[in-house]
Each structure stands twice: as C-alpha cells, then as structure tokens.
Amino acid sequence: MPYPVDFENVSTVGLESSPVAAALAGLRANEARYFKNKYDHVFTVEPAKDARSTVDWVSEILEDERGIVIASRPLEATAFQVENIRMAYVFYESGLSINVMYSIDDNGKRAVGFKLSDGMEVPTELAAFKFARQKSKLAGTIRGSYFVIKGAYPSG
C-alpha cells in the first residue's frame, strides 16, 4: 500500500532492515521535500515487492546501459510523473537510492542518479563512479553520482 513520505517527522518505516536506516530515511525524506517544494508533488513509496515493475525498469536500465546489477535488496520504490518527466526511485537495504529521470520528450534529458546514505560505503558495483558530496539537514552528508541514459526505455 503506497504511503506519503513525511519530511517533517522523518520515520524509518519500511527501511528498518537497513544498517543505515535512519540515514536512508533522511535521504528518502530529502527527496520528498524536494518534490513537494519544486513540483508540489506528494512523494509516496510502497514496498518493493508491490512495485516490481518499477524495480524491474530501473534494473533493466542499469544492466543494459552499464552492466550494473545491484547486490542489495530493494526495500521501497515509487514511480510518478512531474511535468514531462517520468521519475522512478528505488531505495535499497544497503542505504543506496537510485533514481531514473526520464523525459517523455524524445530529445529531453534522461539519466540515472545514485545517492549513498550517510555512513554507507560505495558498493563494489558502483566503484567506477566518482561521488560528489552535498549536505542535507534531513540526511546529513549525501554522496551522489549519475550517468546519462543513451537507450530508449519507454515502459516502466
């Protein structure tokens, strides 16, 4: 059952099995606040087992584009559209968050973003990426990286 992420009272609900649950909850709340402020969109998530098509779409893009298979178990996911951009997020047990930004316009921006929760080591499958740091009141220090999607992935 999807539920809105509260960015004022950060909760670890759905993320309890993560060794960095509090930091991952802060990262999730940080994303919720961003979408509420920028697009007036309520960021909702659901258990990954109930969002298989979203998890599979993100996994397909990672594998096809870069040969990446995430070792960690997905805990939660969401997919939505703001303006002409399809968004998908998967939050993993390790503390990793992966998002896909996919413009529905043929010549629009399309990218995969990685964010690491505070206290999380870089997963071996992402060791080739350089991660920049940013500070967040909700999530502490977030490390992020991305790559541009070259192929077409209309379903998801």
Phi and psi in degrees as GROMACS dihedral restraints (atoms count N, CA, C in turn):
[ dihedral_restraints ]
;  ai    aj    ak    al  type     phi  dphi    fc
    3     4     5     6     1   -64.0    20    10
    4     5     6     7     1   145.5    20    10
    6     7     8     9     1  -142.4    20    10
    7     8     9    10     1   148.1    20    10
    9    10    11    12     1   -72.6    20    10
   10    11    12    13     1   143.1    20    10
   12    13    14    15     1   -85.7    20    10
   13    14    15    16     1   124.6    20    10
   15    16    17    18     1   -88.7    20    10
   16    17    18    19     1   115.9    20    10
   18    19    20    21     1   -95.6    20    10
   19    20    21    22     1     0.4    20    10
   21    22    23    24     1   -94.8    20    10
   22    23    24    25     1   -37.4    20    10
   24    25    26    27     1  -120.5    20    10
   25    26    27    28     1    86.3    20    10
   27    28    29    30     1   -65.0    20    10
   28    29    30    31     1   130.9    20    10
   30    31    32    33     1  -126.7    20    10
   31    32    33    34     1   147.2    20    10
   33    34    35    36     1   -91.0    20    10
   34    35    36    37     1     9.2    20    10
   36    37    38    39     1   -53.2    20    10
   37    38    39    40     1   129.6    20    10
   39    40    41    42     1    88.0    20    10
   40    41    42    43     1   -12.9    20    10
   42    43    44    45     1  -118.9    20    10
   43    44    45    46     1     8.1    20    10
   45    46    47    48     1   -56.0    20    10
   46    47    48    49     1   -29.7    20    10
   48    49    50    51     1   -78.1    20    10
   49    50    51    52     1    -8.7    20    10
   51    52    53    54     1   -75.1    20    10
   52    53    54    55     1   137.3    20    10
   54    55    56    57     1   -67.5    20    10
   55    56    57    58     1   -15.2    20    10
   57    58    59    60     1  -122.3    20    10
   58    59    60    61     1    43.6    20    10
   60    61    62    63     1   -55.4    20    10
   61    62    63    64     1   -44.2    20    10
   63    64    65    66     1   -64.3    20    10
   64    65    66    67     1   -42.9    20    10
   66    67    68    69     1   -68.1    20    10
   67    68    69    70     1   -39.9    20    10
   69    70    71    72     1   -65.2    20    10
   70    71    72    73     1   -38.6    20    10
   72    73    74    75     1   -63.6    20    10
   73    74    75    76     1   -38.6    20    10
   75    76    77    78     1   -64.9    20    10
   76    77    78    79     1   -40.0    20    10
   78    79    80    81     1   -63.7    20    10
   79    80    81    82     1   -44.8    20    10
   81    82    83    84     1   -61.4    20    10
   82    83    84    85     1   -43.6    20    10
   84    85    86    87     1   -65.1    20    10
   85    86    87    88     1   -36.5    20    10
   87    88    89    90     1   -60.3    20    10
   88    89    90    91     1   -42.5    20    10
   90    91    92    93     1   -66.3    20    10
   91    92    93    94     1   -41.4    20    10
   93    94    95    96     1   -61.1    20    10
   94    95    96    97     1   -43.1    20    10
   96    97    98    99     1   -64.6    20    10
   97    98    99   100     1   -41.6    20    10
   99   100   101   102     1   -57.9    20    10
  100   101   102   103     1   -50.2    20    10
  102   103   104   105     1   -69.8    20    10
  103   104   105   106     1   -31.2    20    10
  105   106   107   108     1   -68.5    20    10
  106   107   108   109     1   -45.0    20    10
  108   109   110   111     1   -71.1    20    10
  109   110   111   112     1   -40.8    20    10
  111   112   113   114     1   -82.4    20    10
  112   113   114   115     1   -40.2    20    10
  114   115   116   117     1  -121.1    20    10
  115   116   117   118     1    -0.6    20    10
  117   118   119   120     1    55.4    20    10
  118   119   120   121     1    37.7    20    10
  120   121   122   123     1  -103.0    20    10
  121   122   123   124     1   131.7    20    10
  123   124   125   126     1   -84.2    20    10
  124   125   126   127     1   116.2    20    10
  126   127   128   129     1   -79.0    20    10
  127   128   129   130     1   112.0    20    10
  129   130   131   132     1  -114.4    20    10
  130   131   132   133     1   148.9    20    10
  132   133   134   135     1  -130.2    20    10
  133   134   135   136     1   163.6    20    10
  135   136   137   138     1  -144.8    20    10
  136   137   138   139     1   161.8    20    10
  138   139   140   141     1   -54.6    20    10
  139   140   141   142     1   141.2    20    10
  141   142   143   144     1   -57.0    20    10
  142   143   144   145     1   -33.5    20    10
  144   145   146   147     1   -64.7    20    10
  145   146   147   148     1   -23.7    20    10
  147   148   149   150     1   -93.2    20    10
  148   149   150   151     1    -4.8    20    10
  150   151   152   153     1  -124.3    20    10
  151   152   153   154     1    41.6    20    10
  153   154   155   156     1   -55.9    20    10
  154   155   156   157     1   -40.9    20    10
  156   157   158   159     1   -63.3    20    10
  157   158   159   160     1   -36.5    20    10
  159   160   161   162     1   -68.8    20    10
  160   161   162   163     1   -48.1    20    10
  162   163   164   165     1   -59.9    20    10
  163   164   165   166     1   -43.3    20    10
  165   166   167   168     1   -65.1    20    10
  166   167   168   169     1   -39.5    20    10
  168   169   170   171     1   -63.1    20    10
  169   170   171   172     1   -47.0    20    10
  171   172   173   174     1   -62.1    20    10
  172   173   174   175     1   -44.5    20    10
  174   175   176   177     1   -62.1    20    10
  175   176   177   178     1   -40.7    20    10
  177   178   179   180     1   -60.8    20    10
  178   179   180   181     1   -45.6    20    10
  180   181   182   183     1   -62.9    20    10
  181   182   183   184     1   -45.5    20    10
  183   184   185   186     1   -59.4    20    10
  184   185   186   187     1   -46.5    20    10
  186   187   188   189     1   -68.1    20    10
  187   188   189   190     1   -47.8    20    10
  189   190   191   192     1   -65.9    20    10
  190   191   192   193     1   -42.2    20    10
  192   193   194   195     1   -78.3    20    10
  193   194   195   196     1   -40.5    20    10
  195   196   197   198     1  -133.9    20    10
  196   197   198   199     1     3.5    20    10
  198   199   200   201     1    67.0    20    10
  199   200   201   202     1    27.4    20    10
  201   202   203   204     1   -94.8    20    10
  202   203   204   205     1   130.0    20    10
  204   205   206   207     1  -123.5    20    10
  205   206   207   208     1   118.8    20    10
  207   208   209   210     1   -76.4    20    10
  208   209   210   211     1   125.7    20    10
  210   211   212   213     1   -76.5    20    10
  211   212   213   214     1   -30.0    20    10
  213   214   215   216     1   -73.9    20    10
  214   215   216   217     1   153.7    20    10
  216   217   218   219     1   -78.9    20    10
  217   218   219   220     1   131.4    20    10
  219   220   221   222     1   -71.7    20    10
  220   221   222   223     1   135.7    20    10
  222   223   224   225     1  -103.1    20    10
  223   224   225   226     1   -44.9    20    10
  225   226   227   228     1  -141.2    20    10
  226   227   228   229     1   158.9    20    10
  228   229   230   231     1  -152.9    20    10
  229   230   231   232     1   162.7    20    10
  231   232   233   234     1  -155.3    20    10
  232   233   234   235     1   154.4    20    10
  234   235   236   237     1  -145.1    20    10
  235   236   237   238     1   139.5    20    10
  237   238   239   240     1  -162.9    20    10
  238   239   240   241     1   172.3    20    10
  240   241   242   243     1  -125.2    20    10
  241   242   243   244     1   133.8    20    10
  243   244   245   246     1  -125.0    20    10
  244   245   246   247     1   128.9    20    10
  246   247   248   249     1    50.4    20    10
  247   248   249   250     1  -125.1    20    10
  249   250   251   252     1  -105.8    20    10
  250   251   252   253     1    28.8    20    10
  252   253   254   255     1  -121.5    20    10
  253   254   255   256     1   125.1    20    10
  255   256   257   258     1   -86.4    20    10
  256   257   258   259     1   132.8    20    10
  258   259   260   261     1  -119.9    20    10
  259   260   261   262     1   144.8    20    10
  261   262   263   264     1  -140.8    20    10
  262   263   264   265     1   139.2    20    10
  264   265   266   267     1  -129.7    20    10
  265   266   267   268     1   140.6    20    10
  267   268   269   270     1  -130.3    20    10
  268   269   270   271     1   129.5    20    10
  270   271   272   273     1  -107.8    20    10
  271   272   273   274     1   125.0    20    10
  273   274   275   276     1  -105.0    20    10
  274   275   276   277     1   155.4    20    10
  276   277   278   279     1   -57.8    20    10
  277   278   279   280     1   -32.8    20    10
  279   280   281   282     1   -67.0    20    10
  280   281   282   283     1   -18.1    20    10
  282   283   284   285     1   109.6    20    10
  283   284   285   286     1     0.6    20    10
  285   286   287   288     1   -81.8    20    10
  286   287   288   289     1   140.4    20    10
  288   289   290   291     1  -122.1    20    10
  289   290   291   292     1   130.6    20    10
  291   292   293   294     1  -120.0    20    10
  292   293   294   295     1   132.1    20    10
  294   295   296   297     1  -125.8    20    10
  295   296   297   298     1   146.9    20    10
  297   298   299   300     1  -115.0    20    10
  298   299   300   301     1   125.1    20    10
  300   301   302   303     1  -109.0    20    10
  301   302   303   304     1   116.6    20    10
  303   304   305   306     1  -132.5    20    10
  304   305   306   307     1   101.3    20    10
  306   307   308   309     1   -64.7    20    10
  307   308   309   310     1   136.4    20    10
  309   310   311   312     1   -79.8    20    10
  310   311   312   313     1   -12.0    20    10
  312   313   314   315     1   -77.8    20    10
  313   314   315   316     1   136.8    20    10
  315   316   317   318     1   -57.0    20    10
  316   317   318   319     1   -33.9    20    10
  318   319   320   321     1  -103.0    20    10
  319   320   321   322     1    14.7    20    10
  321   322   323   324     1   -81.4    20    10
  322   323   324   325     1   174.7    20    10
  324   325   326   327     1   -76.1    20    10
  325   326   327   328     1   140.6    20    10
  327   328   329   330     1  -142.1    20    10
  328   329   330   331     1   126.5    20    10
  330   331   332   333     1  -155.1    20    10
  331   332   333   334     1   160.5    20    10
  333   334   335   336     1  -113.0    20    10
  334   335   336   337     1   130.3    20    10
  336   337   338   339     1  -114.3    20    10
  337   338   339   340     1   142.9    20    10
  339   340   341   342     1  -117.2    20    10
  340   341   342   343     1   135.7    20    10
  342   343   344   345     1  -132.4    20    10
  343   344   345   346     1   134.9    20    10
  345   346   347   348     1  -106.8    20    10
  346   347   348   349     1   130.3    20    10
  348   349   350   351     1   -66.2    20    10
  349   350   351   352     1   152.8    20    10
  351   352   353   354     1   -54.5    20    10
  352   353   354   355     1   130.0    20    10
  354   355   356   357     1    90.1    20    10
  355   356   357   358     1    -3.6    20    10
  357   358   359   360     1   -92.5    20    10
  358   359   360   361     1   137.8    20    10
  360   361   362   363     1   -78.8    20    10
  361   362   363   364     1   154.5    20    10
  363   364   365   366     1   -67.5    20    10
  364   365   366   367     1   124.3    20    10
  366   367   368   369     1   -63.7    20    10
  367   368   369   370     1   147.2    20    10
  369   370   371   372     1   -58.0    20    10
  370   371   372   373     1   -34.2    20    10
  372   373   374   375     1   -69.3    20    10
  373   374   375   376     1   -12.0    20    10
  375   376   377   378     1  -114.9    20    10
  376   377   378   379     1    13.9    20    10
  378   379   380   381     1   -61.5    20    10
  379   380   381   382     1   -24.2    20    10
  381   382   383   384     1   -75.7    20    10
  382   383   384   385     1   -12.5    20    10
  384   385   386   387     1   -91.4    20    10
  385   386   387   388     1   145.9    20    10
  387   388   389   390     1   -93.8    20    10
  388   389   390   391     1   135.0    20    10
  390   391   392   393     1  -111.3    20    10
  391   392   393   394     1   129.4    20    10
  393   394   395   396     1   -93.3    20    10
  394   395   396   397     1   153.2    20    10
  396   397   398   399     1  -102.6    20    10
  397   398   399   400     1   144.3    20    10
  399   400   401   402     1  -141.7    20    10
  400   401   402   403     1   149.1    20    10
  402   403   404   405     1   -94.3    20    10
  403   404   405   406     1   145.0    20    10
  405   406   407   408     1  -140.2    20    10
  406   407   408   409     1   133.9    20    10
  408   409   410   411     1   -63.4    20    10
  409   410   411   412     1   -31.3    20    10
  411   412   413   414     1   -87.4    20    10
  412   413   414   415     1   -30.8    20    10
  414   415   416   417     1  -119.1    20    10
  415   416   417   418     1     3.7    20    10
  417   418   419   420     1    73.0    20    10
  418   419   420   421     1  -132.4    20    10
  420   421   422   423     1   -94.5    20    10
  421   422   423   424     1   121.2    20    10
  423   424   425   426     1  -105.0    20    10
  424   425   426   427     1   134.5    20    10
  426   427   428   429     1  -108.8    20    10
  427   428   429   430     1   131.3    20    10
  429   430   431   432     1  -134.0    20    10
  430   431   432   433     1   155.7    20    10
  432   433   434   435     1  -152.9    20    10
  433   434   435   436     1   173.2    20    10
  435   436   437   438     1  -161.7    20    10
  436   437   438   439     1   169.9    20    10
  438   439   440   441     1  -145.3    20    10
  439   440   441   442     1   153.9    20    10
  441   442   443   444     1   -83.0    20    10
  442   443   444   445     1   134.4    20    10
  444   445   446   447     1   -80.5    20    10
  445   446   447   448     1   128.6    20    10
  447   448   449   450     1  -100.2    20    10
  448   449   450   451     1   -30.7    20    10
  450   451   452   453     1   -85.9    20    10
  451   452   453   454     1  -179.1    20    10
  453   454   455   456     1  -109.7    20    10
  454   455   456   457     1   130.6    20    10
  456   457   458   459     1  -137.1    20    10
  457   458   459   460     1    71.7    20    10
  459   460   461   462     1   -68.5    20    10
  460   461   462   463     1   -26.7    20    10
  462   463   464   465     1   -92.2    20    10
  463   464   465   466     1   163.0    20    10
